[in-house]
Amino acid sequence: MGSVPMISVLILGIAVPALAGYIEALAANAGTGFAVAEPQVAMFCGKLNMHVNIQTGRWEPDPSGTQSCVGTKAAVLQYCQEMYPELQITNVVEANQPVRIENWCRKDKKQCKGHAHAVLPFKCLVGEFVSDVLLVPEKCKFFHKEHMDMCVSHQQWHGVAKEACSKSGMTLHSYGMLLPCAIDKFHGTEYVCCPASRPEDARPACSPPWRKRKMWTRKRRRRREAATEIDEEEEEEDEEEPVEESEPATPTQSTLEEDEDDDDEEDYHYAYEDEEADREEEEEKGGDADNAVDKTAQEVKAVCSLPAETGPCRASMPRWHFDTSQRRCVRFTYGGCAGNRNNFDSEEYCTAVCRSLIPPTPQPTDDVDVYFETPADDKEHNRFQRAKEQLEIRHRNRMERVRKEWEEAERQAKNLPKTERQTLIQHFQAMVESLEEEAASEKQQLVETHLARVEAMLNDRRRRPGELPGSPAGRPQESLNELGADILSPQC
């Protein structure tokens, strides 16, 4: 398969944000073809190692027909590099969720059917490490931990994040690693905690407690010694009877029970020698990770204080970053690669991460807010006039800000192909139309509220006995004339 031009890779990065980091690194490697999946490897002792074909997205067995599980994370990294020689594999990290792989062959067998195993694969990281993008659902909170004096595994950081959420009465929704310091080891983690909507949500998910993991580790050690012999016997029995693909055999009840028993044994996290040594060392230290001081506020401030960086690539991706001078999230144009972590897909996500840097909302000083929050009285007409003028000023300021952003984006995109420049123009045209519609809607809401208030005031005063002749209720026509002038005045 021929190499993919740089612009095609960048367009794919825009269309598939979850693979954007991988695609950016892939762009620097020649001859990789059109990738649809990220590189991963999976291992089960006694079986052939599996890897993802990045062009098809399917799991495939070890091409040599000989490679099986390895004993260290360094060996996993080496195997990743052997399976993807055209990519610059720099590290590995254990996946957050297990995958179930069908038709998993034992060693020396290149084709087999019926054997499935659920394992946690390893992601083969390409190029410079890029942290995962974590979405923050409504009512959930984003947290961030970095400890430069700690260099621990993905599984240990997962435990730290899960316990931190639990202490807050929440459950762990998603998490990712920060700052690699060794093979599958990191200085920190970022994670999202969500409220427990049901009592069962508070139960631990994904990985078992450490005490239970010790028992699993002993079972794995015993299983390693016998895994190859057991798998060979199972597959030889299966291969004695040919399997017709057009009419798959219906499993009997006993087969289903056996499969369920097998699943209990097969769904496991493989214990590597260096991982077990690290865990024993952590237990001797008495759980230093659990007692580490939470520096979330300082670390979030460090991320959200970074300047906006377009990066060296020339894509035109509308993104958001937190501007410390304005104390809010603002738009900027991202080139598609590199840059820094003050880079968010939406204003909501940016605000959720950096909300601790946003000052508390003061009492309303904007005339529009004051108008809607103040009950109607004799000053209704004056407050309405000030609110209408404030709406006009607000709309002009928004349009001016978009105009400046448009000019800056055009300046940065002047060397882009015509089609990408046209996409950028359409993006800002849509923004202008949206602002115009928003301004018209706000003006209509203001006028309708004023009309309802004045009508209610007039009706109330007509019902009120003993009104003085000089009071506003004695001059209903004048009040209605003022209201008519308000409504018929030029729209902003």
Secondary structure, DSSP 4 states (H G I P E B T S, - for coil): -PPPPHHHHHHHHHH-GGGHHHHHHHTTSTT-----S--EEE--TTB--EEE-TTT--EEE-TTS-----SSHHHHHHHHHHH-TTS-EEEEEE-SS-EEESS-PBTT-S---S--EEE--EEEEESS--PPP----TT-EEEEEE-TT--EEHHHHHHHHHHHHHHTTEEEEEEEEEEEEETTEEEEEEEEEEE-SSGGGGS--SS--HHHHHHHHHHHHHHHHHHHHHHHHHHHHHHHS---SSSPPPPPHHHHHHHHHHHHHHSBPPPPHHHHHHHHHHHHTT-HHHHS---HHHHHHHHHTSPP---SS---EEEEEEETTTTEEEEEEE-SSS--S--BSSHHHHHHHHGGGSPPP-S--SHHHHHHHS---TTHHHHHHHHHHHHHHHHHHHHHHHHHHHHHHHHHTTTS-HHHHHHHHHHHHHHHHHHHHHHHHHHHHHHHHHHHHHHHHHHHHHHSTT--TTSGGG-HHHHHHHHHHHHHSPP-
